[in-house]
Amino acid sequence: MGEIGGTIESTIVEIKLSDAEAEAAQWEELPELSVQRSVQCPIEKKKSLRARYSYGIVFLITNLIAWLFRDYGERALPLLHYTKACGIEEEDCFHTMGVLRVSLGCFIFFFTMFLTTCYTRKLYEARNAWHSGWWALKFIILAISLAIPFFIPLYYIQIYGELARVGAGVFLILQLISVIEFITWWNNYWMPDDRTKSSCSLGLFMSTLFYIASVCGLVVMYALYASKPSCTLNIFFITWTAILLVVMMIISLHSKVNRGLLSSGIMASYIVFLCWTAIRSEPASEKCSPQKQENAHGGWSTVIGFLIAICAIVMATFSTGIDSQTFQFRKDAVQLEDDIPYKYGFFHIVFSLGAMYFAMLFISWNLESSTRKWSIDVGWASTWVKIINEWFAATIYLWKLISPVVRQIKIMNHEVSMEEVNKSAAA
C-alpha cells in the first residue's frame, strides 16, 4: 500500500509539473506572439490603406464600362445580341438597361465584399487579409458579378432600377452628412482659443472669402440663367438659395448658437455650388440657358466635362466610404494598434450604394428614355434631385446648429420641473 501511495503521489507531482511547464511555455509564447503582431500590424495597416485605392480603381473601371454599354455597346459588343436576356429587339442590354446591368454587377461585387468583411475588427484576422489581398480571386468574382446581370430577364432589371433610385438617395444623404461633418471639423479646427490667437483672423479671412465666392456665384447665376423675367423657375431656385444663405448666416451668429461665420460660409458656398449644378442639369433651351444644343458627339468641352464628372463620382464615393468615423455612435472609442484603420463593412456598403448612384447619373434618373451621348446627369429629373439635395443639405446644417440649443432648453425645463416636484413633495 505504501508503494502504491508513493506512486500516486509521484504521478500527481509529475502532472502538476507538466501543467506548470505548459503554463510557463504559454507565458513564454505570449511575448513572442505580441512582438510578432506588433511587427505585422504596421505592414497590414499599409496593405489595408493601399487596398482602398484598388477598390476605387475597380469602381472607376465599372463606371467606364457602364458608359461604354450606354453609348457604344451596340457596336463594340456585338456578341450580346445573341443573349436571350437582351430581348427580341436586342435593346435590353444597351443604353439605359445596359447601364443598370453593369450597375447591378458592381453592386453584387461590393455587397459580397460587405458580407464577407462587415465584422472585421483586428488586423490579424483572416477577413482583413481577404479585404487587403487575394486580388486575382476578386477580379474573377468581379467578372462573374458583371456577367450575371446580362442573363437576368428585363423585368428584374427594371425592379433593380427602381431600387437603385432609393439606394442612390441614401447615398446622397450619407454624402451630405459626411460633407457637413467635415465642414464642422474644419470650423472647430480654425476656431480661436487661448493658445492660438492668430486663428481668429485667419478664420475670419477664410469665412470672408467663402461668402464673397457665394455672392459672386449667385450674381453669375442670375446673369447667365435668370436674365429674363420668363425664367421664373431659375429665378426661384437662385433666390431661394440666397435666402438660405442669409438664414444660415443669421442663425450661426445668434447669441445662443454662436458658431461663427466660417462653417456657414463654407456651407453657403456648397449650397450655391449645388444650385449651380442643378441649373446646369436643365435641358438646354434658348430662353434661360446660354448653352447651345450640342450634337450627338459633343465637343471637347463636353468630353472633358464628362470625364471630370466620372472622376467626381468616384471621389465622392471614395471619400464617403473611408469616413466611417462620422457614422459611429461612439465618437470617443480608442484606436488600438491592431485595430483596422477604417470600417470595411461601411466602406463596401457605401460603394454598393455608389453603384446605384452612378447608374442614376448615367441615365439621368429616368428609366424610360435614353440619354444623349457624352452627357451625364442631364434632365429635369436630375435638376430636381439636385435642388432637393441642396434644400436637404441646408436643413441638416440648420438642425445641426439649432439642436444643441433645443436639447439645452429641454434639459433646463426638466431640471425646473424636477425642482418644483421636490418642493411640492417637501411641502
The 8 nearest C-alpha neighbors of each residue, nearest first, counted from 0:
[[1, 3, 2, 4, 5, 6, 7, 8],
 [2, 0, 4, 3, 5, 6, 7, 8],
 [1, 3, 5, 0, 4, 6, 7, 8],
 [4, 2, 0, 6, 5, 1, 7, 8],
 [5, 3, 1, 7, 6, 2, 0, 8],
 [4, 6, 8, 2, 3, 7, 9, 1],
 [5, 7, 3, 9, 4, 8, 10, 2],
 [8, 6, 10, 4, 9, 5, 11, 3],
 [7, 9, 5, 11, 10, 6, 12, 4],
 [8, 10, 12, 6, 11, 7, 5, 13],
 [9, 11, 7, 13, 12, 8, 6, 14],
 [12, 10, 14, 8, 13, 9, 15, 7],
 [11, 13, 9, 15, 10, 14, 16, 8],
 [12, 14, 16, 10, 11, 15, 17, 9],
 [15, 13, 17, 11, 16, 12, 18, 10],
 [16, 14, 18, 12, 17, 13, 19, 11],
 [15, 17, 13, 19, 14, 18, 20, 12],
 [16, 18, 20, 14, 19, 15, 13, 21],
 [19, 17, 21, 15, 20, 16, 22, 14],
 [18, 20, 16, 22, 17, 21, 23, 15],
 [19, 21, 23, 17, 18, 22, 24, 16],
 [22, 20, 24, 18, 23, 19, 17, 25],
 [23, 21, 25, 19, 24, 20, 18, 26],
 [24, 22, 20, 26, 25, 21, 19, 27],
 [23, 25, 27, 21, 22, 26, 20, 28],
 [24, 26, 28, 22, 27, 23, 21, 29],
 [27, 25, 23, 29, 24, 28, 22, 30],
 [26, 28, 24, 25, 29, 23, 30, 31],
 [29, 27, 25, 31, 26, 30, 32, 24],
 [28, 30, 32, 26, 31, 27, 33, 25],
 [31, 29, 33, 32, 28, 34, 27, 26],
 [30, 32, 34, 28, 29, 33, 35, 27],
 [33, 31, 29, 35, 30, 34, 28, 36],
 [32, 34, 30, 36, 35, 31, 37, 29],
 [35, 33, 37, 31, 32, 36, 30, 38],
 [34, 36, 32, 38, 33, 37, 31, 39],
 [35, 37, 39, 33, 38, 34, 40, 32],
 [38, 36, 34, 40, 35, 39, 33, 41],
 [37, 39, 35, 36, 40, 34, 41, 42],
 [38, 40, 36, 42, 37, 41, 43, 35],
 [39, 41, 43, 42, 37, 38, 36, 337],
 [42, 40, 44, 43, 39, 45, 38, 37],
 [43, 41, 39, 45, 40, 44, 46, 38],
 [44, 42, 46, 40, 45, 41, 39, 47],
 [43, 45, 47, 41, 46, 42, 40, 48],
 [46, 44, 48, 42, 47, 43, 49, 41],
 [47, 45, 43, 49, 44, 48, 131, 50],
 [46, 48, 44, 50, 131, 45, 49, 43],
 [49, 47, 45, 50, 46, 51, 44, 340],
 [50, 48, 46, 51, 47, 52, 45, 53],
 [49, 51, 53, 47, 131, 48, 52, 46],
 [52, 50, 54, 49, 53, 48, 55, 47],
 [51, 53, 55, 54, 50, 49, 56, 48],
 [54, 52, 50, 56, 55, 51, 57, 49],
 [53, 55, 57, 51, 52, 56, 58, 50],
 [54, 56, 52, 58, 53, 57, 59, 51],
 [55, 57, 59, 53, 58, 54, 60, 52],
 [58, 56, 54, 60, 55, 59, 53, 61],
 [57, 59, 55, 61, 56, 60, 54, 62],
 [60, 58, 56, 62, 57, 61, 313, 55],
 [61, 59, 57, 63, 62, 58, 56, 64],
 [60, 62, 64, 58, 63, 59, 65, 57],
 [63, 61, 59, 65, 60, 64, 66, 58],
 [62, 64, 66, 60, 61, 65, 67, 59],
 [63, 65, 61, 67, 66, 62, 60, 68],
 [66, 64, 98, 62, 68, 63, 67, 101],
 [65, 67, 63, 69, 64, 68, 70, 62],
 [68, 66, 64, 71, 65, 69, 70, 72],
 [69, 67, 72, 65, 93, 97, 66, 71],
 [68, 70, 94, 66, 67, 93, 98, 97],
 [69, 71, 67, 372, 68, 72, 66, 94],
 [70, 72, 67, 73, 74, 68, 75, 69],
 [71, 73, 68, 75, 76, 74, 67, 93],
 [74, 72, 71, 76, 75, 77, 93, 68],
 [73, 75, 72, 71, 76, 77, 70, 68],
 [76, 74, 72, 73, 71, 77, 67, 68],
 [75, 77, 72, 78, 74, 73, 79, 80],
 [78, 76, 79, 80, 73, 74, 75, 72],
 [79, 77, 80, 76, 81, 82, 75, 73],
 [78, 80, 81, 82, 77, 76, 85, 92],
 [81, 79, 78, 82, 89, 77, 85, 76],
 [80, 82, 79, 78, 83, 85, 77, 89],
 [81, 83, 79, 84, 85, 80, 150, 78],
 [84, 82, 85, 86, 81, 150, 87, 80],
 [83, 85, 152, 150, 86, 82, 151, 149],
 [84, 86, 91, 89, 92, 83, 82, 90],
 [87, 85, 89, 84, 88, 91, 83, 90],
 [86, 88, 89, 85, 83, 90, 91, 84],
 [89, 87, 90, 86, 85, 91, 80, 92],
 [90, 88, 85, 86, 87, 80, 91, 92],
 [89, 91, 88, 92, 93, 85, 86, 94],
 [90, 92, 85, 96, 93, 89, 86, 153],
 [93, 91, 97, 85, 96, 90, 149, 89],
 [92, 94, 97, 68, 69, 96, 90, 91],
 [93, 95, 69, 97, 96, 369, 68, 98],
 [96, 94, 98, 97, 362, 369, 93, 69],
 [97, 95, 99, 98, 91, 92, 93, 94],
 [96, 98, 93, 92, 100, 94, 99, 95],
 [99, 97, 65, 101, 95, 96, 100, 69],
 [98, 100, 102, 96, 97, 101, 358, 103],
 [99, 101, 103, 97, 148, 102, 98, 96],
 [102, 100, 104, 98, 103, 99, 65, 145],
 [101, 103, 99, 105, 354, 100, 104, 358],
 [104, 102, 106, 100, 101, 105, 99, 107],
 [105, 103, 145, 144, 101, 107, 106, 102],
 [104, 106, 102, 108, 103, 107, 354, 101],
 [105, 107, 351, 103, 104, 109, 108, 354],
 [108, 106, 104, 110, 105, 109, 144, 111],
 [109, 107, 105, 111, 106, 110, 141, 144],
 [110, 108, 112, 351, 111, 106, 347, 107],
 [109, 111, 113, 107, 112, 108, 351, 106],
 [112, 110, 114, 108, 109, 113, 107, 115],
 [111, 113, 109, 115, 110, 114, 116, 347],
 [114, 112, 110, 344, 347, 111, 116, 117],
 [113, 115, 111, 112, 117, 116, 110, 344],
 [114, 116, 112, 113, 117, 111, 126, 118],
 [117, 115, 113, 119, 344, 118, 114, 126],
 [344, 116, 118, 113, 114, 119, 343, 115],
 [119, 117, 116, 120, 344, 115, 343, 114],
 [118, 120, 116, 117, 126, 121, 127, 343],
 [121, 119, 338, 339, 118, 122, 124, 342],
 [122, 120, 338, 339, 123, 337, 124, 119],
 [121, 123, 337, 339, 124, 127, 338, 43],
 [122, 124, 121, 125, 127, 337, 40, 36],
 [125, 123, 126, 127, 122, 121, 128, 119],
 [124, 126, 128, 127, 129, 123, 122, 119],
 [127, 125, 129, 128, 124, 116, 130, 119],
 [126, 128, 130, 129, 125, 124, 122, 131],
 [127, 129, 125, 131, 126, 130, 132, 124],
 [130, 128, 126, 127, 132, 131, 133, 125],
 [129, 131, 127, 128, 132, 126, 116, 47],
 [132, 130, 47, 128, 50, 129, 46, 127],
 [131, 133, 129, 134, 128, 130, 50, 46],
 [134, 132, 136, 135, 129, 137, 131, 128],
 [133, 135, 137, 136, 132, 138, 131, 139],
 [136, 134, 138, 137, 133, 139, 132, 140],
 [135, 137, 139, 134, 138, 133, 140, 141],
 [138, 136, 134, 140, 139, 135, 141, 133],
 [137, 139, 141, 135, 140, 136, 142, 134],
 [138, 140, 136, 142, 137, 141, 143, 135],
 [141, 139, 137, 143, 138, 142, 144, 136],
 [140, 142, 138, 144, 139, 143, 108, 137],
 [143, 141, 139, 145, 144, 140, 138, 146],
 [142, 144, 146, 140, 141, 145, 147, 139],
 [145, 143, 104, 141, 142, 147, 146, 108],
 [144, 146, 104, 142, 143, 147, 101, 141],
 [145, 147, 143, 144, 149, 148, 142, 104],
 [146, 148, 144, 149, 150, 145, 143, 104],
 [149, 147, 151, 100, 150, 146, 104, 145],
 [150, 148, 147, 151, 146, 84, 100, 92],
 [149, 151, 84, 148, 147, 152, 82, 83],
 [150, 152, 148, 149, 84, 153, 155, 147],
 [153, 151, 84, 154, 155, 150, 156, 85],
 [152, 154, 156, 155, 157, 151, 84, 91],
 [155, 153, 157, 156, 152, 158, 151, 159],
 [154, 156, 158, 157, 153, 152, 159, 151],
 [157, 155, 159, 153, 158, 154, 160, 152],
 [156, 158, 160, 154, 159, 155, 153, 161],
 [159, 157, 155, 161, 160, 156, 162, 154],
 [158, 160, 162, 156, 157, 161, 163, 155],
 [161, 159, 157, 163, 158, 162, 156, 99],
 [160, 162, 158, 163, 164, 159, 157, 165],
 [163, 161, 159, 165, 164, 160, 166, 158],
 [164, 162, 355, 166, 160, 165, 161, 167],
 [163, 165, 167, 162, 161, 166, 168, 160],
 [164, 166, 168, 162, 163, 167, 169, 161],
 [165, 167, 163, 169, 168, 352, 164, 355],
 [168, 166, 356, 170, 164, 355, 169, 165],
 [169, 167, 165, 171, 170, 166, 164, 172],
 [170, 168, 166, 172, 167, 171, 173, 165],
 [169, 171, 167, 173, 168, 172, 352, 174],
 [172, 170, 174, 168, 169, 173, 175, 167],
 [171, 173, 175, 169, 174, 170, 176, 168],
 [174, 172, 170, 176, 175, 171, 177, 169],
 [173, 175, 171, 177, 172, 176, 319, 170],
 [176, 174, 172, 178, 177, 173, 171, 179],
 [177, 175, 179, 173, 178, 174, 180, 172],
 [176, 178, 174, 180, 175, 179, 173, 181],
 [179, 177, 181, 175, 180, 176, 174, 182],
 [180, 178, 182, 176, 181, 177, 175, 183],
 [179, 181, 183, 177, 182, 178, 176, 184],
 [180, 182, 184, 178, 179, 183, 185, 177],
 [181, 183, 179, 185, 180, 184, 262, 186],
 [184, 182, 180, 186, 181, 185, 179, 187],
 [183, 185, 181, 187, 186, 182, 188, 180],
 [186, 184, 188, 182, 183, 187, 181, 189],
 [185, 187, 183, 262, 189, 188, 184, 261],
 [188, 186, 190, 184, 185, 189, 183, 191],
 [187, 189, 185, 186, 190, 184, 191, 183],
 [190, 188, 186, 187, 198, 202, 191, 185],
 [189, 191, 187, 188, 186, 199, 198, 192],
 [192, 190, 199, 198, 196, 195, 189, 193],
 [193, 191, 194, 195, 196, 190, 198, 199],
 [194, 192, 195, 196, 191, 197, 198, 190],
 [193, 195, 192, 196, 191, 197, 198, 190],
 [196, 194, 197, 192, 198, 193, 191, 199],
 [195, 197, 198, 191, 199, 194, 192, 193],
 [198, 196, 199, 195, 200, 201, 191, 202],
 [197, 199, 201, 191, 196, 200, 189, 195],
 [200, 198, 191, 202, 197, 201, 196, 203],
 [199, 201, 203, 202, 198, 197, 204, 196],
 [202, 200, 198, 204, 203, 199, 205, 197],
 [201, 203, 205, 199, 204, 200, 189, 198],
 [202, 204, 200, 206, 201, 205, 199, 207],
 [203, 205, 201, 207, 202, 206, 200, 208],
 [206, 204, 208, 202, 207, 203, 201, 209],
 [205, 207, 261, 209, 203, 264, 208, 204],
 [208, 206, 204, 210, 205, 209, 211, 203],
 [209, 207, 205, 211, 206, 210, 212, 204],
 [208, 210, 212, 206, 264, 211, 207, 265],
 [209, 211, 213, 207, 264, 212, 208, 214],
 [212, 210, 208, 214, 213, 209, 215, 207],
 [211, 213, 209, 215, 210, 214, 216, 208],
 [214, 212, 268, 210, 216, 211, 215, 209],
 [215, 213, 217, 211, 216, 212, 210, 218],
 [216, 214, 218, 212, 217, 213, 211, 219],
 [215, 217, 213, 219, 214, 218, 212, 220],
 [216, 218, 214, 220, 215, 219, 221, 213],
 [217, 219, 215, 221, 216, 220, 222, 214],
 [220, 218, 222, 216, 221, 217, 223, 215],
 [221, 219, 217, 223, 222, 224, 218, 216],
 [220, 222, 225, 218, 219, 224, 223, 226],
 [223, 221, 219, 226, 220, 225, 224, 218],
 [224, 222, 220, 221, 219, 225, 226, 289],
 [223, 225, 287, 288, 220, 221, 226, 222],
 [226, 224, 221, 234, 230, 227, 233, 222],
 [225, 227, 222, 224, 221, 223, 228, 287],
 [226, 228, 229, 225, 230, 287, 286, 224],
 [229, 227, 230, 231, 226, 225, 234, 287],
 [228, 230, 227, 231, 286, 287, 225, 232],
 [231, 229, 228, 225, 233, 287, 232, 227],
 [232, 230, 234, 229, 233, 235, 228, 225],
 [231, 233, 235, 234, 230, 236, 229, 225],
 [234, 232, 236, 235, 231, 230, 225, 237],
 [235, 233, 231, 237, 232, 225, 236, 238],
 [234, 236, 232, 238, 233, 237, 239, 231],
 [237, 235, 233, 239, 234, 238, 232, 240],
 [238, 236, 240, 234, 239, 235, 233, 241],
 [239, 237, 241, 235, 240, 236, 234, 242],
 [240, 238, 242, 241, 236, 237, 235, 243],
 [239, 241, 243, 237, 238, 242, 244, 236],
 [240, 242, 244, 238, 239, 243, 237, 245],
 [243, 241, 239, 245, 244, 240, 246, 238],
 [244, 242, 246, 240, 241, 245, 247, 239],
 [243, 245, 241, 247, 242, 267, 246, 240],
 [246, 244, 248, 242, 243, 247, 249, 241],
 [247, 245, 243, 249, 248, 244, 250, 242],
 [248, 246, 250, 244, 245, 249, 263, 251],
 [247, 249, 245, 251, 246, 250, 263, 252],
 [250, 248, 246, 252, 247, 251, 245, 253],
 [249, 251, 253, 247, 252, 248, 246, 256],
 [250, 252, 258, 248, 249, 253, 257, 259],
 [253, 251, 257, 249, 250, 259, 248, 254],
 [254, 252, 250, 256, 257, 255, 251, 249],
 [253, 255, 257, 256, 252, 251, 250, 258],
 [256, 254, 253, 257, 404, 252, 250, 401],
 [255, 257, 253, 254, 258, 251, 400, 252],
 [258, 256, 252, 254, 253, 259, 251, 255],
 [259, 257, 251, 256, 252, 260, 262, 400],
 [260, 258, 257, 252, 261, 251, 262, 263],
 [259, 261, 263, 264, 206, 262, 248, 251],
 [260, 262, 206, 264, 263, 259, 186, 265],
 [263, 261, 265, 186, 264, 260, 182, 266],
 [262, 264, 266, 260, 265, 261, 248, 267],
 [265, 263, 267, 261, 209, 210, 206, 262],
 [266, 264, 262, 268, 267, 263, 209, 261],
 [265, 267, 269, 263, 268, 264, 262, 270],
 [268, 266, 264, 270, 269, 265, 244, 263],
 [267, 269, 213, 271, 265, 266, 270, 209],
 [268, 270, 266, 272, 267, 271, 273, 265],
 [269, 271, 273, 272, 267, 389, 268, 274],
 [272, 270, 274, 268, 273, 269, 267, 275],
 [271, 273, 275, 269, 270, 274, 268, 276],
 [274, 272, 270, 276, 275, 271, 389, 277],
 [275, 273, 271, 277, 272, 276, 270, 386],
 [274, 276, 272, 278, 277, 273, 279, 271],
 [277, 275, 279, 273, 274, 278, 280, 272],
 [278, 276, 382, 274, 280, 385, 275, 279],
 [277, 279, 280, 275, 281, 276, 274, 382],
 [280, 278, 276, 277, 281, 275, 377, 382],
 [281, 279, 377, 277, 278, 382, 378, 276],
 [280, 282, 378, 278, 279, 379, 382, 377],
 [281, 283, 378, 284, 280, 377, 379, 279],
 [284, 282, 292, 290, 288, 281, 291, 285],
 [283, 285, 286, 288, 287, 282, 290, 291],
 [284, 286, 287, 288, 283, 289, 291, 290],
 [287, 285, 284, 288, 230, 227, 229, 289],
 [286, 288, 224, 230, 285, 284, 225, 289],
 [287, 289, 290, 224, 284, 285, 286, 283],
 [290, 288, 291, 223, 287, 285, 224, 284],
 [291, 289, 288, 283, 292, 284, 285, 293],
 [292, 290, 293, 283, 289, 284, 285, 288],
 [291, 293, 283, 290, 294, 284, 282, 285],
 [294, 292, 297, 291, 295, 298, 296, 290],
 [293, 295, 297, 296, 292, 298, 372, 371],
 [294, 296, 297, 372, 371, 293, 373, 298],
 [297, 295, 294, 372, 298, 373, 293, 371],
 [298, 296, 294, 301, 293, 295, 373, 299],
 [297, 299, 301, 300, 302, 296, 293, 294],
 [298, 300, 302, 301, 303, 297, 304, 296],
 [299, 301, 303, 298, 302, 304, 297, 305],
 [300, 302, 304, 298, 299, 303, 297, 305],
 [301, 303, 305, 299, 304, 300, 373, 306],
 [304, 302, 300, 306, 305, 301, 299, 307],
 [305, 303, 301, 307, 302, 306, 300, 308],
 [304, 306, 302, 308, 303, 307, 301, 373],
 [307, 305, 309, 303, 308, 304, 302, 310],
 [308, 306, 304, 310, 309, 305, 311, 303],
 [307, 309, 311, 305, 306, 310, 304, 312],
 [310, 308, 312, 306, 311, 307, 305, 313],
 [309, 311, 307, 313, 312, 308, 314, 306],
 [310, 312, 308, 314, 309, 313, 315, 307],
 [313, 311, 309, 315, 310, 314, 316, 308],
 [312, 314, 310, 316, 311, 315, 317, 59],
 [313, 315, 317, 311, 316, 312, 318, 310],
 [316, 314, 312, 318, 313, 317, 311, 319],
 [315, 317, 313, 319, 314, 318, 353, 320],
 [316, 318, 314, 320, 319, 315, 313, 321],
 [319, 317, 315, 320, 321, 316, 314, 322],
 [320, 318, 322, 316, 317, 321, 174, 315],
 [321, 319, 346, 317, 349, 322, 318, 316],
 [320, 322, 318, 319, 323, 346, 317, 341],
 [323, 321, 319, 324, 320, 325, 318, 177],
 [322, 324, 325, 326, 321, 342, 345, 341],
 [325, 323, 327, 326, 322, 330, 341, 342],
 [326, 324, 323, 327, 322, 177, 180, 176],
 [325, 327, 324, 323, 328, 322, 177, 176],
 [328, 326, 324, 329, 325, 330, 323, 332],
 [327, 329, 330, 326, 325, 324, 331, 332],
 [330, 328, 327, 331, 332, 324, 326, 325],
 [329, 331, 332, 328, 327, 324, 325, 333],
 [332, 330, 329, 333, 328, 334, 327, 324],
 [331, 333, 330, 329, 334, 327, 335, 328],
 [332, 334, 335, 331, 330, 338, 336, 329],
 [335, 333, 338, 332, 336, 340, 337, 339],
 [336, 334, 338, 337, 333, 339, 121, 332],
 [335, 337, 338, 334, 40, 37, 41, 339],
 [336, 338, 122, 121, 335, 40, 339, 123],
 [339, 337, 121, 335, 336, 122, 120, 340],
 [338, 340, 122, 121, 341, 120, 337, 44],
 [341, 339, 338, 44, 342, 48, 47, 334],
 [342, 340, 339, 343, 321, 323, 322, 324],
 [343, 341, 345, 344, 323, 346, 339, 340],
 [342, 344, 346, 345, 116, 117, 341, 347],
 [117, 345, 343, 113, 347, 346, 342, 116],
 [344, 346, 348, 342, 343, 347, 349, 323],
 [347, 345, 320, 343, 349, 344, 348, 321],
 [346, 348, 350, 113, 349, 344, 109, 345],
 [347, 349, 351, 345, 350, 346, 113, 344],
 [350, 348, 352, 351, 320, 347, 346, 353],
 [349, 351, 353, 347, 348, 352, 354, 316],
 [352, 350, 106, 348, 354, 109, 353, 349],
 [351, 353, 349, 355, 354, 350, 166, 170],
 [352, 354, 350, 356, 355, 351, 316, 349],
 [355, 353, 351, 102, 352, 356, 357, 106],
 [356, 354, 163, 352, 358, 353, 167, 357],
 [355, 357, 167, 353, 359, 358, 354, 352],
 [356, 358, 360, 359, 354, 355, 361, 353],
 [359, 357, 361, 355, 356, 360, 102, 99],
 [360, 358, 364, 356, 362, 357, 361, 363],
 [359, 361, 376, 363, 357, 358, 362, 375],
 [360, 362, 358, 375, 359, 363, 376, 357],
 [361, 363, 359, 364, 360, 365, 95, 370],
 [364, 362, 376, 360, 365, 359, 381, 361],
 [365, 363, 359, 362, 380, 381, 360, 366],
 [366, 364, 363, 367, 362, 368, 380, 359],
 [367, 365, 368, 364, 95, 362, 160, 157],
 [366, 368, 365, 369, 95, 362, 364, 96],
 [369, 367, 366, 365, 370, 95, 362, 94],
 [368, 370, 95, 94, 371, 362, 367, 366],
 [369, 371, 362, 372, 368, 374, 363, 94],
 [372, 370, 374, 373, 295, 369, 70, 375],
 [371, 373, 374, 70, 295, 296, 370, 297],
 [374, 372, 305, 302, 371, 301, 297, 375],
 [375, 373, 372, 371, 305, 377, 376, 370],
 [374, 376, 361, 377, 360, 305, 363, 373],
 [375, 377, 363, 360, 381, 361, 280, 378],
 [378, 376, 280, 375, 363, 381, 281, 282],
 [379, 377, 281, 381, 282, 380, 280, 363],
 [378, 380, 382, 381, 281, 383, 282, 377],
 [379, 381, 383, 382, 378, 364, 384, 363],
 [382, 380, 384, 378, 379, 383, 363, 376],
 [383, 381, 277, 379, 385, 280, 380, 384],
 [382, 384, 386, 380, 385, 381, 387, 379],
 [383, 385, 381, 387, 382, 386, 388, 380],
 [386, 384, 388, 277, 382, 383, 387, 389],
 [385, 387, 383, 389, 388, 384, 277, 382],
 [388, 386, 390, 384, 389, 385, 391, 383],
 [387, 389, 385, 391, 386, 390, 384, 392],
 [390, 388, 386, 392, 387, 391, 270, 273],
 [391, 389, 387, 393, 392, 388, 394, 386],
 [390, 392, 394, 388, 393, 389, 387, 395],
 [393, 391, 389, 395, 390, 394, 388, 175],
 [392, 394, 396, 390, 391, 395, 397, 389],
 [395, 393, 391, 397, 392, 396, 398, 390],
 [396, 394, 398, 392, 393, 397, 399, 391],
 [395, 397, 399, 393, 398, 394, 392, 400],
 [398, 396, 400, 394, 399, 395, 393, 401],
 [399, 397, 401, 395, 400, 396, 402, 394],
 [398, 400, 396, 397, 402, 401, 395, 403],
 [401, 399, 397, 398, 402, 396, 256, 251],
 [400, 402, 398, 404, 399, 403, 397, 405],
 [401, 403, 405, 404, 399, 398, 400, 406],
 [404, 402, 406, 405, 401, 407, 400, 399],
 [405, 403, 407, 402, 406, 401, 408, 255],
 [404, 406, 402, 408, 407, 403, 401, 409],
 [407, 405, 409, 403, 408, 404, 402, 410],
 [406, 408, 404, 410, 409, 405, 403, 411],
 [409, 407, 411, 405, 410, 406, 412, 404],
 [410, 408, 406, 412, 407, 411, 413, 405],
 [411, 409, 413, 407, 408, 412, 414, 406],
 [410, 412, 414, 408, 413, 409, 407, 415],
 [413, 411, 415, 409, 414, 410, 408, 416],
 [412, 414, 410, 416, 411, 415, 409, 417],
 [413, 415, 417, 411, 412, 416, 410, 418],
 [416, 414, 412, 418, 417, 413, 411, 419],
 [415, 417, 419, 413, 418, 414, 412, 420],
 [418, 416, 420, 414, 419, 415, 413, 421],
 [417, 419, 421, 415, 420, 416, 422, 414],
 [420, 418, 422, 416, 417, 421, 423, 415],
 [419, 421, 417, 423, 418, 422, 424, 416],
 [420, 422, 424, 418, 419, 423, 425, 417],
 [423, 421, 419, 425, 424, 420, 418, 426],
 [422, 424, 426, 420, 425, 421, 419, 418],
 [423, 425, 421, 422, 426, 420, 419, 418],
 [426, 424, 422, 423, 421, 420, 419, 418],
 [425, 423, 424, 422, 421, 420, 419, 418]]
